[in-house]
């Protein structure tokens, strides 16, 4: 059942969106795969995490639970991704780190269906959309769409109603 006080922030990065949701009084479940960004977030939101307003999940979203290479782009951290080509756009260098992965449906099952679900996880956004149950879905969803895969993402959104 959708929780009207919960927001899911998939791809927290530096935490600016999370800070806004917390400021508006929402509880936030933040998902961040980049270990360096997760360290930053633990420091930035120390009191919010301690108070239980923010649950920071240091995982990547994937089709199955396990561990995958996550490619860190040091020059443009926003480009870090499970896809090496995305993290290396424009000739930028990237390096892999092992990251624990979970399906998005499991995150929703464990932490609740949010009122609003922000999805911005550099290439695996469709896995979040595919992990949402049309019978128990967020009131609002925003998703970063890749131009080349827009039809797939729109079909997933259409299937959610």
Buried (B, 14 or more C-beta within 10 A) or exposed (E): EBBEEBBBBBBBBBBEBBBEBBEEEBBBBBBBBBBEBBEBBBEBBEEBBEEEBBBBBBBBBBBEEEEBBBBBBEEEBBBBBBBBEBBBBEEEEBEEBEBBBBBBBBBBEEBBBBBBBBBBBBBBBBBBBBBBEEEEBBEEBEBBBEEEEEEBBEEBBEEBE
